[in-house]
Amino acid sequence: MSIFDKAKAKAEELLGRAEQLYGESHGDAAATADGEAREAAAEAEEEQLDAERHRREDGLGTGR
């Protein structure tokens, strides 16, 4: 995981939220649903990246 991967996931999450808000404000159900899905996928990716980081940190600490 790099800082760029985490930043990309956060940007995708924010883009999804913006699309969701656009859909809600314009009565566009497809945009709302797509935004929700994009936001959820980005959150899942960010959680996965955090879990990978924690596994690596735990692995480094046990070698002593």
Number of C-alpha atoms within 10 A of each C-alpha: 13 9 9 9 13 18 12 15 21 17 14 21 24 17 17 24 20 17 22 23 17 16 19 16 11 10 11 14 14 13 19 22 16 16 25 21 16 20 24 16 16 22 17 14 19 21 14 14 18 14 13 13 14 12 11 12 11 11 10 10 8 7 6 4
